[in-house]
Amino acid sequence: MTRHSILEYVKAVKPRYKRGSKEAKTKILDEFIATTGLHRKSAIRLLNRPDQSERRKKSGRPRRYGFETEVTLMKVWETSDR
């Protein structure tokens, strides 16, 4: 399976996995491993990972310069021999 198809399969299985009991999760996980060929721990991480919408915003200061400014600054830096 390709990585893209595995992520599509995760999207389909994840709701059922999240609301399942321990026994149901074990069965779903066994089915998932047999289908994808992933290791058990990798499959658990994929199924428990938060969705894109649930992920937190990147912390830290926002970028100060845009792409165009950054390219210009790199050219000046290279020209001045660093």
mmCIF file of the N, C-alpha and C atoms, coordinates in Angstrom:
data_MODEL
# 
_entry.id   MODEL 
# 
loop_
_atom_site.group_PDB 
_atom_site.id 
_atom_site.type_symbol 
_atom_site.label_atom_id 
_atom_site.label_alt_id 
_atom_site.label_comp_id 
_atom_site.label_asym_id 
_atom_site.label_entity_id 
_atom_site.label_seq_id 
_atom_site.pdbx_PDB_ins_code 
_atom_site.Cartn_x 
_atom_site.Cartn_y 
_atom_site.Cartn_z 
_atom_site.occupancy 
_atom_site.B_iso_or_equiv 
_atom_site.pdbx_formal_charge 
_atom_site.auth_seq_id 
_atom_site.auth_comp_id 
_atom_site.auth_asym_id 
_atom_site.auth_atom_id 
_atom_site.pdbx_PDB_model_num 
ATOM 1   N N  . MET A 1 1  ? 0.840   -1.184 0.000  1.00 0.00 ? 1  MET A N  1 
ATOM 2   C CA . MET A 1 1  ? 0.000   0.000  0.000  1.00 0.00 ? 1  MET A CA 1 
ATOM 3   C C  . MET A 1 1  ? 0.883   1.244  0.000  1.00 0.00 ? 1  MET A C  1 
ATOM 4   N N  . THR A 1 2  ? 0.420   2.260  -0.672 1.00 0.00 ? 2  THR A N  1 
ATOM 5   C CA . THR A 1 2  ? 1.138   3.529  -0.664 1.00 0.00 ? 2  THR A CA 1 
ATOM 6   C C  . THR A 1 2  ? 0.791   4.294  0.605  1.00 0.00 ? 2  THR A C  1 
ATOM 7   N N  . ARG A 1 3  ? 1.610   5.280  0.910  1.00 0.00 ? 3  ARG A N  1 
ATOM 8   C CA . ARG A 1 3  ? 1.359   6.084  2.113  1.00 0.00 ? 3  ARG A CA 1 
ATOM 9   C C  . ARG A 1 3  ? 0.014   6.807  2.021  1.00 0.00 ? 3  ARG A C  1 
ATOM 10  N N  . HIS A 1 4  ? -0.306  7.281  0.828  1.00 0.00 ? 4  HIS A N  1 
ATOM 11  C CA . HIS A 1 4  ? -1.570  7.989  0.634  1.00 0.00 ? 4  HIS A CA 1 
ATOM 12  C C  . HIS A 1 4  ? -2.768  7.068  0.883  1.00 0.00 ? 4  HIS A C  1 
ATOM 13  N N  . SER A 1 5  ? -2.705  5.859  0.379  1.00 0.00 ? 5  SER A N  1 
ATOM 14  C CA . SER A 1 5  ? -3.824  4.925  0.578  1.00 0.00 ? 5  SER A CA 1 
ATOM 15  C C  . SER A 1 5  ? -3.923  4.507  2.050  1.00 0.00 ? 5  SER A C  1 
ATOM 16  N N  . ILE A 1 6  ? -2.785  4.392  2.736  1.00 0.00 ? 6  ILE A N  1 
ATOM 17  C CA . ILE A 1 6  ? -2.820  4.066  4.166  1.00 0.00 ? 6  ILE A CA 1 
ATOM 18  C C  . ILE A 1 6  ? -3.510  5.187  4.940  1.00 0.00 ? 6  ILE A C  1 
ATOM 19  N N  . LEU A 1 7  ? -3.191  6.445  4.602  1.00 0.00 ? 7  LEU A N  1 
ATOM 20  C CA . LEU A 1 7  ? -3.820  7.575  5.300  1.00 0.00 ? 7  LEU A CA 1 
ATOM 21  C C  . LEU A 1 7  ? -5.317  7.653  5.008  1.00 0.00 ? 7  LEU A C  1 
ATOM 22  N N  . GLU A 1 8  ? -5.728  7.285  3.794  1.00 0.00 ? 8  GLU A N  1 
ATOM 23  C CA . GLU A 1 8  ? -7.163  7.225  3.489  1.00 0.00 ? 8  GLU A CA 1 
ATOM 24  C C  . GLU A 1 8  ? -7.836  6.145  4.335  1.00 0.00 ? 8  GLU A C  1 
ATOM 25  N N  . TYR A 1 9  ? -7.175  5.012  4.469  1.00 0.00 ? 9  TYR A N  1 
ATOM 26  C CA . TYR A 1 9  ? -7.712  3.904  5.264  1.00 0.00 ? 9  TYR A CA 1 
ATOM 27  C C  . TYR A 1 9  ? -7.796  4.301  6.738  1.00 0.00 ? 9  TYR A C  1 
ATOM 28  N N  . VAL A 1 10 ? -6.789  5.038  7.215  1.00 0.00 ? 10 VAL A N  1 
ATOM 29  C CA . VAL A 1 10 ? -6.813  5.532  8.603  1.00 0.00 ? 10 VAL A CA 1 
ATOM 30  C C  . VAL A 1 10 ? -8.023  6.425  8.806  1.00 0.00 ? 10 VAL A C  1 
ATOM 31  N N  . LYS A 1 11 ? -8.293  7.296  7.842  1.00 0.00 ? 11 LYS A N  1 
ATOM 32  C CA . LYS A 1 11 ? -9.422  8.217  7.946  1.00 0.00 ? 11 LYS A CA 1 
ATOM 33  C C  . LYS A 1 11 ? -10.748 7.460  8.037  1.00 0.00 ? 11 LYS A C  1 
ATOM 34  N N  . ALA A 1 12 ? -10.821 6.328  7.350  1.00 0.00 ? 12 ALA A N  1 
ATOM 35  C CA . ALA A 1 12 ? -12.054 5.536  7.365  1.00 0.00 ? 12 ALA A CA 1 
ATOM 36  C C  . ALA A 1 12 ? -12.207 4.728  8.655  1.00 0.00 ? 12 ALA A C  1 
ATOM 37  N N  . VAL A 1 13 ? -11.108 4.236  9.205  1.00 0.00 ? 13 VAL A N  1 
ATOM 38  C CA . VAL A 1 13 ? -11.155 3.325  10.352 1.00 0.00 ? 13 VAL A CA 1 
ATOM 39  C C  . VAL A 1 13 ? -11.133 4.073  11.687 1.00 0.00 ? 13 VAL A C  1 
ATOM 40  N N  . LYS A 1 14 ? -10.524 5.251  11.721 1.00 0.00 ? 14 LYS A N  1 
ATOM 41  C CA . LYS A 1 14 ? -10.292 5.968  12.976 1.00 0.00 ? 14 LYS A CA 1 
ATOM 42  C C  . LYS A 1 14 ? -11.550 6.207  13.822 1.00 0.00 ? 14 LYS A C  1 
ATOM 43  N N  . PRO A 1 15 ? -12.684 6.653  13.255 1.00 0.00 ? 15 PRO A N  1 
ATOM 44  C CA . PRO A 1 15 ? -13.869 6.865  14.104 1.00 0.00 ? 15 PRO A CA 1 
ATOM 45  C C  . PRO A 1 15 ? -14.340 5.590  14.805 1.00 0.00 ? 15 PRO A C  1 
ATOM 46  N N  . ARG A 1 16 ? -14.293 4.479  14.078 1.00 0.00 ? 16 ARG A N  1 
ATOM 47  C CA . ARG A 1 16 ? -14.700 3.196  14.658 1.00 0.00 ? 16 ARG A CA 1 
ATOM 48  C C  . ARG A 1 16 ? -13.727 2.767  15.749 1.00 0.00 ? 16 ARG A C  1 
ATOM 49  N N  . TYR A 1 17 ? -12.436 3.027  15.536 1.00 0.00 ? 17 TYR A N  1 
ATOM 50  C CA . TYR A 1 17 ? -11.401 2.674  16.516 1.00 0.00 ? 17 TYR A CA 1 
ATOM 51  C C  . TYR A 1 17 ? -11.538 3.511  17.781 1.00 0.00 ? 17 TYR A C  1 
ATOM 52  N N  . LYS A 1 18 ? -11.811 4.808  17.627 1.00 0.00 ? 18 LYS A N  1 
ATOM 53  C CA . LYS A 1 18 ? -11.894 5.699  18.789 1.00 0.00 ? 18 LYS A CA 1 
ATOM 54  C C  . LYS A 1 18 ? -13.052 5.351  19.720 1.00 0.00 ? 18 LYS A C  1 
ATOM 55  N N  . ARG A 1 19 ? -14.175 4.945  19.163 1.00 0.00 ? 19 ARG A N  1 
ATOM 56  C CA . ARG A 1 19 ? -15.341 4.686  20.020 1.00 0.00 ? 19 ARG A CA 1 
ATOM 57  C C  . ARG A 1 19 ? -15.468 3.227  20.444 1.00 0.00 ? 19 ARG A C  1 
ATOM 58  N N  . GLY A 1 20 ? -14.540 2.387  20.017 1.00 0.00 ? 20 GLY A N  1 
ATOM 59  C CA . GLY A 1 20 ? -14.613 0.967  20.324 1.00 0.00 ? 20 GLY A CA 1 
ATOM 60  C C  . GLY A 1 20 ? -14.105 0.630  21.714 1.00 0.00 ? 20 GLY A C  1 
ATOM 61  N N  . SER A 1 21 ? -14.543 -0.513 22.223 1.00 0.00 ? 21 SER A N  1 
ATOM 62  C CA . SER A 1 21 ? -14.052 -1.019 23.502 1.00 0.00 ? 21 SER A CA 1 
ATOM 63  C C  . SER A 1 21 ? -12.652 -1.587 23.289 1.00 0.00 ? 21 SER A C  1 
ATOM 64  N N  . LYS A 1 22 ? -12.038 -2.049 24.362 1.00 0.00 ? 22 LYS A N  1 
ATOM 65  C CA . LYS A 1 22 ? -10.680 -2.591 24.258 1.00 0.00 ? 22 LYS A CA 1 
ATOM 66  C C  . LYS A 1 22 ? -10.636 -3.802 23.329 1.00 0.00 ? 22 LYS A C  1 
ATOM 67  N N  . GLU A 1 23 ? -11.623 -4.684 23.435 1.00 0.00 ? 23 GLU A N  1 
ATOM 68  C CA . GLU A 1 23 ? -11.666 -5.864 22.583 1.00 0.00 ? 23 GLU A CA 1 
ATOM 69  C C  . GLU A 1 23 ? -11.884 -5.471 21.117 1.00 0.00 ? 23 GLU A C  1 
ATOM 70  N N  . ALA A 1 24 ? -12.767 -4.493 20.898 1.00 0.00 ? 24 ALA A N  1 
ATOM 71  C CA . ALA A 1 24 ? -13.042 -4.039 19.530 1.00 0.00 ? 24 ALA A CA 1 
ATOM 72  C C  . ALA A 1 24 ? -11.808 -3.382 18.933 1.00 0.00 ? 24 ALA A C  1 
ATOM 73  N N  . LYS A 1 25 ? -11.097 -2.599 19.744 1.00 0.00 ? 25 LYS A N  1 
ATOM 74  C CA . LYS A 1 25 ? -9.882  -1.943 19.261 1.00 0.00 ? 25 LYS A CA 1 
ATOM 75  C C  . LYS A 1 25 ? -8.824  -2.972 18.865 1.00 0.00 ? 25 LYS A C  1 
ATOM 76  N N  . THR A 1 26 ? -8.727  -4.050 19.632 1.00 0.00 ? 26 THR A N  1 
ATOM 77  C CA . THR A 1 26 ? -7.766  -5.104 19.309 1.00 0.00 ? 26 THR A CA 1 
ATOM 78  C C  . THR A 1 26 ? -8.087  -5.735 17.969 1.00 0.00 ? 26 THR A C  1 
ATOM 79  N N  . LYS A 1 27 ? -9.363  -6.012 17.725 1.00 0.00 ? 27 LYS A N  1 
ATOM 80  C CA . LYS A 1 27 ? -9.769  -6.607 16.454 1.00 0.00 ? 27 LYS A CA 1 
ATOM 81  C C  . LYS A 1 27 ? -9.533  -5.651 15.288 1.00 0.00 ? 27 LYS A C  1 
ATOM 82  N N  . ILE A 1 28 ? -9.895  -4.379 15.492 1.00 0.00 ? 28 ILE A N  1 
ATOM 83  C CA . ILE A 1 28 ? -9.692  -3.376 14.446 1.00 0.00 ? 28 ILE A CA 1 
ATOM 84  C C  . ILE A 1 28 ? -8.208  -3.227 14.143 1.00 0.00 ? 28 ILE A C  1 
ATOM 85  N N  . LEU A 1 29 ? -7.386  -3.216 15.187 1.00 0.00 ? 29 LEU A N  1 
ATOM 86  C CA . LEU A 1 29 ? -5.948  -3.069 15.024 1.00 0.00 ? 29 LEU A CA 1 
ATOM 87  C C  . LEU A 1 29 ? -5.353  -4.270 14.282 1.00 0.00 ? 29 LEU A C  1 
ATOM 88  N N  . ASP A 1 30 ? -5.802  -5.479 14.618 1.00 0.00 ? 30 ASP A N  1 
ATOM 89  C CA . ASP A 1 30 ? -5.325  -6.675 13.921 1.00 0.00 ? 30 ASP A CA 1 
ATOM 90  C C  . ASP A 1 30 ? -5.684  -6.622 12.432 1.00 0.00 ? 30 ASP A C  1 
ATOM 91  N N  . GLU A 1 31 ? -6.912  -6.184 12.140 1.00 0.00 ? 31 GLU A N  1 
ATOM 92  C CA . GLU A 1 31 ? -7.359  -6.042 10.754 1.00 0.00 ? 31 GLU A CA 1 
ATOM 93  C C  . GLU A 1 31 ? -6.523  -4.977 10.028 1.00 0.00 ? 31 GLU A C  1 
ATOM 94  N N  . PHE A 1 32 ? -6.270  -3.876 10.705 1.00 0.00 ? 32 PHE A N  1 
ATOM 95  C CA . PHE A 1 32 ? -5.499  -2.775 10.123 1.00 0.00 ? 32 PHE A CA 1 
ATOM 96  C C  . PHE A 1 32 ? -4.074  -3.216 9.797  1.00 0.00 ? 32 PHE A C  1 
ATOM 97  N N  . ILE A 1 33 ? -3.451  -3.937 10.719 1.00 0.00 ? 33 ILE A N  1 
ATOM 98  C CA . ILE A 1 33 ? -2.082  -4.426 10.525 1.00 0.00 ? 33 ILE A CA 1 
ATOM 99  C C  . ILE A 1 33 ? -2.021  -5.414 9.360  1.00 0.00 ? 33 ILE A C  1 
ATOM 100 N N  . ALA A 1 34 ? -3.008  -6.304 9.290  1.00 0.00 ? 34 ALA A N  1 
ATOM 101 C CA . ALA A 1 34 ? -3.031  -7.287 8.208  1.00 0.00 ? 34 ALA A CA 1 
ATOM 102 C C  . ALA A 1 34 ? -3.205  -6.600 6.850  1.00 0.00 ? 34 ALA A C  1 
ATOM 103 N N  . THR A 1 35 ? -3.991  -5.548 6.811  1.00 0.00 ? 35 THR A N  1 
ATOM 104 C CA . THR A 1 35 ? -4.254  -4.852 5.555  1.00 0.00 ? 35 THR A CA 1 
ATOM 105 C C  . THR A 1 35 ? -3.076  -3.999 5.106  1.00 0.00 ? 35 THR A C  1 
ATOM 106 N N  . THR A 1 36 ? -2.492  -3.237 6.042  1.00 0.00 ? 36 THR A N  1 
ATOM 107 C CA . THR A 1 36 ? -1.451  -2.272 5.678  1.00 0.00 ? 36 THR A CA 1 
ATOM 108 C C  . THR A 1 36 ? -0.043  -2.844 5.727  1.00 0.00 ? 36 THR A C  1 
ATOM 109 N N  . GLY A 1 37 ? 0.194   -3.837 6.583  1.00 0.00 ? 37 GLY A N  1 
ATOM 110 C CA . GLY A 1 37 ? 1.534   -4.386 6.727  1.00 0.00 ? 37 GLY A CA 1 
ATOM 111 C C  . GLY A 1 37 ? 2.419   -3.573 7.652  1.00 0.00 ? 37 GLY A C  1 
ATOM 112 N N  . LEU A 1 38 ? 1.840   -2.643 8.378  1.00 0.00 ? 38 LEU A N  1 
ATOM 113 C CA . LEU A 1 38 ? 2.603   -1.827 9.321  1.00 0.00 ? 38 LEU A CA 1 
ATOM 114 C C  . LEU A 1 38 ? 2.858   -2.593 10.619 1.00 0.00 ? 38 LEU A C  1 
ATOM 115 N N  . HIS A 1 39 ? 3.826   -2.135 11.387 1.00 0.00 ? 39 HIS A N  1 
ATOM 116 C CA . HIS A 1 39 ? 4.054   -2.690 12.711 1.00 0.00 ? 39 HIS A CA 1 
ATOM 117 C C  . HIS A 1 39 ? 2.931   -2.224 13.630 1.00 0.00 ? 39 HIS A C  1 
ATOM 118 N N  . ARG A 1 40 ? 2.706   -2.980 14.673 1.00 0.00 ? 40 ARG A N  1 
ATOM 119 C CA . ARG A 1 40 ? 1.591   -2.706 15.574 1.00 0.00 ? 40 ARG A CA 1 
ATOM 120 C C  . ARG A 1 40 ? 1.687   -1.321 16.209 1.00 0.00 ? 40 ARG A C  1 
ATOM 121 N N  . LYS A 1 41 ? 2.857   -0.952 16.701 1.00 0.00 ? 41 LYS A N  1 
ATOM 122 C CA . LYS A 1 41 ? 3.011   0.336  17.372 1.00 0.00 ? 41 LYS A CA 1 
ATOM 123 C C  . LYS A 1 41 ? 2.810   1.497  16.390 1.00 0.00 ? 41 LYS A C  1 
ATOM 124 N N  . SER A 1 42 ? 3.260   1.334  15.153 1.00 0.00 ? 42 SER A N  1 
ATOM 125 C CA . SER A 1 42 ? 3.056   2.375  14.139 1.00 0.00 ? 42 SER A CA 1 
ATOM 126 C C  . SER A 1 42 ? 1.571   2.557  13.846 1.00 0.00 ? 42 SER A C  1 
ATOM 127 N N  . ALA A 1 43 ? 0.861   1.461  13.794 1.00 0.00 ? 43 ALA A N  1 
ATOM 128 C CA . ALA A 1 43 ? -0.574  1.521  13.535 1.00 0.00 ? 43 ALA A CA 1 
ATOM 129 C C  . ALA A 1 43 ? -1.297  2.203  14.691 1.00 0.00 ? 43 ALA A C  1 
ATOM 130 N N  . ILE A 1 44 ? -0.907  1.904  15.916 1.00 0.00 ? 44 ILE A N  1 
ATOM 131 C CA . ILE A 1 44 ? -1.522  2.531  17.087 1.00 0.00 ? 44 ILE A CA 1 
ATOM 132 C C  . ILE A 1 44 ? -1.291  4.030  17.042 1.00 0.00 ? 44 ILE A C  1 
ATOM 133 N N  . ARG A 1 45 ? -0.061  4.442  16.705 1.00 0.00 ? 45 ARG A N  1 
ATOM 134 C CA . ARG A 1 45 ? 0.245   5.875  16.632 1.00 0.00 ? 45 ARG A CA 1 
ATOM 135 C C  . ARG A 1 45 ? -0.591  6.561  15.561 1.00 0.00 ? 45 ARG A C  1 
ATOM 136 N N  . LEU A 1 46 ? -0.738  5.919  14.415 1.00 0.00 ? 46 LEU A N  1 
ATOM 137 C CA . LEU A 1 46 ? -1.533  6.508  13.339 1.00 0.00 ? 46 LEU A CA 1 
ATOM 138 C C  . LEU A 1 46 ? -2.996  6.661  13.742 1.00 0.00 ? 46 LEU A C  1 
ATOM 139 N N  . LEU A 1 47 ? -3.544  5.646  14.388 1.00 0.00 ? 47 LEU A N  1 
ATOM 140 C CA . LEU A 1 47 ? -4.960  5.687  14.747 1.00 0.00 ? 47 LEU A CA 1 
ATOM 141 C C  . LEU A 1 47 ? -5.249  6.613  15.922 1.00 0.00 ? 47 LEU A C  1 
ATOM 142 N N  . ASN A 1 48 ? -4.248  6.876  16.764 1.00 0.00 ? 48 ASN A N  1 
ATOM 143 C CA . ASN A 1 48 ? -4.457  7.769  17.907 1.00 0.00 ? 48 ASN A CA 1 
ATOM 144 C C  . ASN A 1 48 ? -4.033  9.205  17.633 1.00 0.00 ? 48 ASN A C  1 
ATOM 145 N N  . ARG A 1 49 ? -3.374  9.439  16.512 1.00 0.00 ? 49 ARG A N  1 
ATOM 146 C CA . ARG A 1 49 ? -2.873  10.773 16.181 1.00 0.00 ? 49 ARG A CA 1 
ATOM 147 C C  . ARG A 1 49 ? -4.041  11.735 15.939 1.00 0.00 ? 49 ARG A C  1 
ATOM 148 N N  . PRO A 1 50 ? -3.928  12.978 16.427 1.00 0.00 ? 50 PRO A N  1 
ATOM 149 C CA . PRO A 1 50 ? -5.017  13.931 16.205 1.00 0.00 ? 50 PRO A CA 1 
ATOM 150 C C  . PRO A 1 50 ? -5.154  14.296 14.720 1.00 0.00 ? 50 PRO A C  1 
ATOM 151 N N  . ASP A 1 51 ? -6.370  14.606 14.308 1.00 0.00 ? 51 ASP A N  1 
ATOM 152 C CA . ASP A 1 51 ? -6.611  15.023 12.927 1.00 0.00 ? 51 ASP A CA 1 
ATOM 153 C C  . ASP A 1 51 ? -5.972  16.380 12.681 1.00 0.00 ? 51 ASP A C  1 
ATOM 154 N N  . GLN A 1 52 ? -5.908  16.769 11.414 1.00 0.00 ? 52 GLN A N  1 
ATOM 155 C CA . GLN A 1 52 ? -5.337  18.078 11.070 1.00 0.00 ? 52 GLN A CA 1 
ATOM 156 C C  . GLN A 1 52 ? -6.108  19.186 11.771 1.00 0.00 ? 52 GLN A C  1 
ATOM 157 N N  . SER A 1 53 ? -7.422  19.062 11.859 1.00 0.00 ? 53 SER A N  1 
ATOM 158 C CA . SER A 1 53 ? -8.237  20.112 12.475 1.00 0.00 ? 53 SER A CA 1 
ATOM 159 C C  . SER A 1 53 ? -8.037  20.163 13.993 1.00 0.00 ? 53 SER A C  1 
ATOM 160 N N  . GLU A 1 54 ? -7.630  19.050 14.600 1.00 0.00 ? 54 GLU A N  1 
ATOM 161 C CA . GLU A 1 54 ? -7.456  18.999 16.052 1.00 0.00 ? 54 GLU A CA 1 
ATOM 162 C C  . GLU A 1 54 ? -6.062  19.422 16.488 1.00 0.00 ? 54 GLU A C  1 
ATOM 163 N N  . ARG A 1 55 ? -5.111  19.500 15.554 1.00 0.00 ? 55 ARG A N  1 
ATOM 164 C CA . ARG A 1 55 ? -3.741  19.830 15.923 1.00 0.00 ? 55 ARG A CA 1 
ATOM 165 C C  . ARG A 1 55 ? -3.626  21.277 16.353 1.00 0.00 ? 55 ARG A C  1 
ATOM 166 N N  . ARG A 1 56 ? -2.724  21.479 17.300 1.00 0.00 ? 56 ARG A N  1 
ATOM 167 C CA . ARG A 1 56 ? -2.508  22.828 17.802 1.00 0.00 ? 56 ARG A CA 1 
ATOM 168 C C  . ARG A 1 56 ? -1.735  23.661 16.791 1.00 0.00 ? 56 ARG A C  1 
ATOM 169 N N  . LYS A 1 57 ? -1.936  24.957 16.900 1.00 0.00 ? 57 LYS A N  1 
ATOM 170 C CA . LYS A 1 57 ? -1.217  25.879 16.050 1.00 0.00 ? 57 LYS A CA 1 
ATOM 171 C C  . LYS A 1 57 ? 0.250   25.867 16.449 1.00 0.00 ? 57 LYS A C  1 
ATOM 172 N N  . LYS A 1 58 ? 1.123   26.049 15.492 1.00 0.00 ? 58 LYS A N  1 
ATOM 173 C CA . LYS A 1 58 ? 2.552   26.064 15.739 1.00 0.00 ? 58 LYS A CA 1 
ATOM 174 C C  . LYS A 1 58 ? 2.893   27.196 16.705 1.00 0.00 ? 58 LYS A C  1 
ATOM 175 N N  . SER A 1 59 ? 3.639   26.863 17.765 1.00 0.00 ? 59 SER A N  1 
ATOM 176 C CA . SER A 1 59 ? 3.979   27.881 18.742 1.00 0.00 ? 59 SER A CA 1 
ATOM 177 C C  . SER A 1 59 ? 5.208   28.652 18.298 1.00 0.00 ? 59 SER A C  1 
ATOM 178 N N  . GLY A 1 60 ? 5.450   29.751 18.949 1.00 0.00 ? 60 GLY A N  1 
ATOM 179 C CA . GLY A 1 60 ? 6.612   30.555 18.627 1.00 0.00 ? 60 GLY A CA 1 
ATOM 180 C C  . GLY A 1 60 ? 6.234   31.837 17.916 1.00 0.00 ? 60 GLY A C  1 
ATOM 181 N N  . ARG A 1 61 ? 7.232   32.619 17.651 1.00 0.00 ? 61 ARG A N  1 
ATOM 182 C CA . ARG A 1 61 ? 7.003   33.890 16.983 1.00 0.00 ? 61 ARG A CA 1 
ATOM 183 C C  . ARG A 1 61 ? 6.661   33.668 15.521 1.00 0.00 ? 61 ARG A C  1 
ATOM 184 N N  . PRO A 1 62 ? 5.778   34.495 14.978 1.00 0.00 ? 62 PRO A N  1 
ATOM 185 C CA . PRO A 1 62 ? 5.472   34.372 13.554 1.00 0.00 ? 62 PRO A CA 1 
ATOM 186 C C  . PRO A 1 62 ? 6.642   34.865 12.706 1.00 0.00 ? 62 PRO A C  1 
ATOM 187 N N  . ARG A 1 63 ? 6.680   34.448 11.461 1.00 0.00 ? 63 ARG A N  1 
ATOM 188 C CA . ARG A 1 63 ? 7.743   34.884 10.564 1.00 0.00 ? 63 ARG A CA 1 
ATOM 189 C C  . ARG A 1 63 ? 7.667   36.383 10.368 1.00 0.00 ? 63 ARG A C  1 
ATOM 190 N N  . ARG A 1 64 ? 8.822   36.985 10.306 1.00 0.00 ? 64 ARG A N  1 
ATOM 191 C CA . ARG A 1 64 ? 8.870   38.432 10.185 1.00 0.00 ? 64 ARG A CA 1 
ATOM 192 C C  . ARG A 1 64 ? 8.935   38.859 8.718  1.00 0.00 ? 64 ARG A C  1 
ATOM 193 N N  . TYR A 1 65 ? 9.618   38.066 7.895  1.00 0.00 ? 65 TYR A N  1 
ATOM 194 C CA . TYR A 1 65 ? 9.789   38.419 6.502  1.00 0.00 ? 65 TYR A CA 1 
ATOM 195 C C  . TYR A 1 65 ? 9.067   37.423 5.612  1.00 0.00 ? 65 TYR A C  1 
ATOM 196 N N  . GLY A 1 66 ? 8.638   37.910 4.453  1.00 0.00 ? 66 GLY A N  1 
ATOM 197 C CA . GLY A 1 66 ? 8.011   37.049 3.463  1.00 0.00 ? 66 GLY A CA 1 
ATOM 198 C C  . GLY A 1 66 ? 9.063   36.344 2.626  1.00 0.00 ? 66 GLY A C  1 
ATOM 199 N N  . PHE A 1 67 ? 8.625   35.515 1.706  1.00 0.00 ? 67 PHE A N  1 
ATOM 200 C CA . PHE A 1 67 ? 9.523   34.725 0.876  1.00 0.00 ? 67 PHE A CA 1 
ATOM 201 C C  . PHE A 1 67 ? 10.412  35.611 0.002  1.00 0.00 ? 67 PHE A C  1 
ATOM 202 N N  . GLU A 1 68 ? 9.832   36.647 -0.617 1.00 0.00 ? 68 GLU A N  1 
ATOM 203 C CA . GLU A 1 68 ? 10.588  37.518 -1.509 1.00 0.00 ? 68 GLU A CA 1 
ATOM 204 C C  . GLU A 1 68 ? 11.708  38.228 -0.750 1.00 0.00 ? 68 GLU A C  1 
ATOM 205 N N  . THR A 1 69 ? 11.404  38.716 0.425  1.00 0.00 ? 69 THR A N  1 
ATOM 206 C CA . THR A 1 69 ? 12.395  39.409 1.246  1.00 0.00 ? 69 THR A CA 1 
ATOM 207 C C  . THR A 1 69 ? 13.504  38.449 1.662  1.00 0.00 ? 69 THR A C  1 
ATOM 208 N N  . GLU A 1 70 ? 13.122  37.249 1.988  1.00 0.00 ? 70 GLU A N  1 
ATOM 209 C CA . GLU A 1 70 ? 14.104  36.258 2.407  1.00 0.00 ? 70 GLU A CA 1 
ATOM 210 C C  . GLU A 1 70 ? 15.076  35.921 1.273  1.00 0.00 ? 70 GLU A C  1 
ATOM 211 N N  . VAL A 1 71 ? 14.567  35.780 0.061  1.00 0.00 ? 71 VAL A N  1 
ATOM 212 C CA . VAL A 1 71 ? 15.419  35.493 -1.090 1.00 0.00 ? 71 VAL A CA 1 
ATOM 213 C C  . VAL A 1 71 ? 16.395  36.643 -1.323 1.00 0.00 ? 71 VAL A C  1 
ATOM 214 N N  . THR A 1 72 ? 15.908  37.868 -1.249 1.00 0.00 ? 72 THR A N  1 
ATOM 215 C CA . THR A 1 72 ? 16.764  39.036 -1.436 1.00 0.00 ? 72 THR A CA 1 
ATOM 216 C C  . THR A 1 72 ? 17.842  39.094 -0.364 1.00 0.00 ? 72 THR A C  1 
ATOM 217 N N  . LEU A 1 73 ? 17.474  38.855 0.878  1.00 0.00 ? 73 LEU A N  1 
ATOM 218 C CA . LEU A 1 73 ? 18.449  38.866 1.966  1.00 0.00 ? 73 LEU A CA 1 
ATOM 219 C C  . LEU A 1 73 ? 19.513  37.776 1.780  1.00 0.00 ? 73 LEU A C  1 
ATOM 220 N N  . MET A 1 74 ? 19.117  36.606 1.290  1.00 0.00 ? 74 MET A N  1 
ATOM 221 C CA . MET A 1 74 ? 20.084  35.534 1.044  1.00 0.00 ? 74 MET A CA 1 
ATOM 222 C C  . MET A 1 74 ? 21.079  35.936 -0.045 1.00 0.00 ? 74 MET A C  1 
ATOM 223 N N  . LYS A 1 75 ? 20.588  36.623 -1.109 1.00 0.00 ? 75 LYS A N  1 
ATOM 224 C CA . LYS A 1 75 ? 21.485  37.078 -2.172 1.00 0.00 ? 75 LYS A CA 1 
ATOM 225 C C  . LYS A 1 75 ? 22.490  38.092 -1.635 1.00 0.00 ? 75 LYS A C  1 
ATOM 226 N N  . VAL A 1 76 ? 22.030  39.046 -0.822 1.00 0.00 ? 76 VAL A N  1 
ATOM 227 C CA . VAL A 1 76 ? 22.909  40.045 -0.238 1.00 0.00 ? 76 VAL A CA 1 
ATOM 228 C C  . VAL A 1 76 ? 23.938  39.374 0.674  1.00 0.00 ? 76 VAL A C  1 
ATOM 229 N N  . TRP A 1 77 ? 23.497  38.413 1.448  1.00 0.00 ? 77 TRP A N  1 
ATOM 230 C CA . TRP A 1 77 ? 24.378  37.698 2.367  1.00 0.00 ? 77 TRP A CA 1 
ATOM 231 C C  . TRP A 1 77 ? 25.463  36.948 1.609  1.00 0.00 ? 77 TRP A C  1 
ATOM 232 N N  . GLU A 1 78 ? 25.060  36.259 0.507  1.00 0.00 ? 78 GLU A N  1 
ATOM 233 C CA . GLU A 1 78 ? 26.026  35.525 -0.301 1.00 0.00 ? 78 GLU A CA 1 
ATOM 234 C C  . GLU A 1 78 ? 27.002  36.485 -0.988 1.00 0.00 ? 78 GLU A C  1 
ATOM 235 N N  . THR A 1 79 ? 26.507  37.635 -1.494 1.00 0.00 ? 79 THR A N  1 
ATOM 236 C CA . THR A 1 79 ? 27.336  38.606 -2.193 1.00 0.00 ? 79 THR A CA 1 
ATOM 237 C C  . THR A 1 79 ? 28.381  39.203 -1.254 1.00 0.00 ? 79 THR A C  1 
ATOM 238 N N  . SER A 1 80 ? 27.991  39.417 -0.014 1.00 0.00 ? 80 SER A N  1 
ATOM 239 C CA . SER A 1 80 ? 28.920  40.032 0.959  1.00 0.00 ? 80 SER A CA 1 
ATOM 240 C C  . SER A 1 80 ? 29.852  38.990 1.580  1.00 0.00 ? 80 SER A C  1 
ATOM 241 N N  . ASP A 1 81 ? 29.913  37.819 0.993  1.00 0.00 ? 81 ASP A N  1 
ATOM 242 C CA . ASP A 1 81 ? 30.782  36.743 1.444  1.00 0.00 ? 81 ASP A CA 1 
ATOM 243 C C  . ASP A 1 81 ? 30.473  36.311 2.887  1.00 0.00 ? 81 ASP A C  1 
ATOM 244 N N  . ARG A 1 82 ? 29.209  36.293 3.185  1.00 0.00 ? 82 ARG A N  1 
ATOM 245 C CA . ARG A 1 82 ? 28.694  35.811 4.477  1.00 0.00 ? 82 ARG A CA 1 
ATOM 246 C C  . ARG A 1 82 ? 29.287  36.572 5.628  1.00 0.00 ? 82 ARG A C  1 
# 
